[in-house]
Amino acid sequence: MRILVTGGTGFTGSHLTRRLIQKGHDVVVLDNKPGLFFDELKELGAEIHLGSVADRDIVDKVTQGCDVVHHLAAAFRKVNLPQSVYWDVNVEGTRYLLEAALKYGVQKFVYCSTCGVHGDVKQTPAGEDAPIAPADYYQYTKYEGEKIIPEFVEKGLKVVSLRPAAIYGPGDPERFSILFKRVNKGHFLMFGDGLSHYHPLYIDNLVDAFELAADSDK
């Protein structure tokens, strides 16, 4: 199959791209920057395009001929990043991809949202039916991206939306790497009073979820 992975040179996207190539798929990557894994992914055979999902023309170009779209690209939390960028990438970019997927007959569209759309969960464990209460503009725009999806499902596009938790694993450049390096040296950090609930998600398990979502009939 020919599969598009947006955000494919990032931490999560690169793991998914590697897995798909290992399975024998032709993988097209769209990312706005080379990232840490550009050369490696090129050597593995990925077709990489540098550009933004907020650019309708390049979205149309890379989606054409694809059987599956994994949409991971997002404007993430960054100091002084204008709200307009979050909206253009996380909302309008998602719309452009959905439009292109419908236009070119994509068989399955997998949208990577975030469990952050639930905000500060009051009762745990929480399911996908927990109240929606995004705590920042990143989370808000990711949910706004979700809200576009039903329009395209009604038109016949098969879409699955995932809400991952905090992701960790090999190749993580910044999120948990510092914490695990300190633990490896014998220094364990406790946040809060030790009774806090947190839910890290191992990268390989998340990649499994993307594959299962793409293969699902739903």
N, C-alpha and C positions, 0 to 999 in steps of 0.2 A: 504494500500500500504506500501511497504518497501522503505524508503527514506533515502538517505545518505546526511548528512550535513557536509561539511568540514568547519573547523573553528567554529564548533558548540558550543564550550564552551566560546567563546568570547561574546562581547556585542550584536552584531547583530545576530550572529549564535544562541545564547541561546534563544533569543526571537522567532526566527523562529522554533527552536526545540520545545519549549513549545507549540507554536501554533499547530504544526503538531501532537504532542502527544495528545493535547486536541481534535483534529479532529479524533482521533482514529488510526493514522498511527503508524507503527513500525519504529522508527527512529534510525539510526546508525550515530554516530558522530565520525569524525576523527579530532583530533587537536593535535598540537605539545606540548601542555601544559594543565594542568588541568583547569586553569583559575579560575574565581571567582565563577562559578556556577556548578562546577563538581558534588558536592554532591547532590545538588538540582535536577539536571538533571538525575542523577542515580536513585534517589528516584522516579522520575516521570516515569521511565522506559526506559530511553535512553540507548542504547548499545554504550558505549564510548570506543574508541580505541585511545591510545596516540601514535602519530607518525607523520611523515611529509609527505605531498603530494609529496615531492621530493624523497620519497622511493617507487619505483615502485612495490615492493612486497606487501607492506601493502596496497597500493592503489588498487591493484588487489584483495586482500583479502576482503576489506570492500565494494567494488563495486559489487562483485558477489551476485546475488539474488536481487539487488535493482531495483525498477521500475523508480525512479526519483533520480537525483543527483543535489543538490544545492551546487555549488562550491564557498564558501565564503573565504576559507583560503587564506592568503596572507602574504608575508613579507612586513610589513608596515614601515613607516619612523622611523628609530632608529639611534641614533648617533653611528658612526663608524661601522655600519653594512656593510660588504663588498658587492660590487655590484654583486659578484658571488652568494650570497645568494638570492638577489632579483631575479636574473635570474633563479636559480634552482627552487625556489618555485613558482614564478609568471608565468614563461613561461614553463619550463620543467614539473613542477608539474601539470599544466593545461593540457599539452599534455598527460601525463600519465593517468590522469582521463578521458580524452576524448577517449583514446585508450581502457581503461577498459570498459567505458560505451558502446562503439561500440561492443566490444568483447562479453559482457554479455547481450546485447539486452535491454539496458536502454531505457525507453519510452521517457523521456525528460531530457535534461541537461540544467540547468540554471546557467549561469556564472555571477558572481558579479564582474564587472569592476569598473570604477570610472568616474565621470564626469570630473575628473582632466585630462583625456586624451586630453581635449580641451584646457588645459592650461589657460592663461589669456584671457578670451573671450573679444573681442573688442566691439561687438554689442550684446545687450541683449534685449529681451530674446533670448536665443540660443537653437536651436533644435539639434537633434542627427546628423544632417548633417553639423554642424558647423565645421570649420577647426580643424584638429588634430594637437595639438601643446603642447605635454606634457612638463611640466616645471621642472620635476625632474626624477630621475631614477626609482622611484617607479611607477610614472604615465607612464613612457615609457614602463616598463616591463608589466604593466597591459594591455596596448594596444598591445604589442607583443603577449600576451596571446589571445587577441581577434582575431588577425590575423591568428591564427592556426585554428580557428573554421570552416571556409568555407571548408577546406579539409575534415572534418568529416561530415559536412552537405551533401556534394556531395556523401558521402558513405551511406547516409540514416539516420544519427543521427539527431534527432530534437533538436535544440539548441536555446535558447533565451539568449541574453546578456543584462544585466542591467547596467546602469551607475549612481549609486546613488550619491547624493550630500552629504554634511556634515550631519551626522546622530546624532540625540539627542533623549533623552527620559529616562525613569526609568532604572536604572542599569548602566548608563553611568559612568564609573569609572574615566574618566579624560578629555574628550574632552570639553563638555559644562557644566559639573557639577559645576566647579568653577564659571563660569559666572552666572549661574542661582542662585547659592547660594548667590552671591553678590546682584543680583537683588532682591532676596527674603528679603534681609536685607535693601533694599531701596537705593542701590547704582547701578545706571545704567551706564554701560560703553559704550562710543561711540568710535568706531574705525574710524580713518581717519577724514574726514570733514563732516561726516553724510550723504554723498551722495553715499557712496559705495553700490554696489549691492551684496547681499549675499543670499544664498538659503539653509537654514537648512531644513532637512527632518526628520519628526517625525518617530520614529522606527516602530510604528504599521502600518503606511502607507507603509513603505518599505516592511514589512512582507506581507501586502496585495499584493504588487507588485510581490513578489516571488511566492505567491500562484497563482495569475492570470497568471504569466508566465508559471508555471508548467502545468496549465490547458488549456493553449492556444493550438490551433491546429497548430499554426505556428512553 
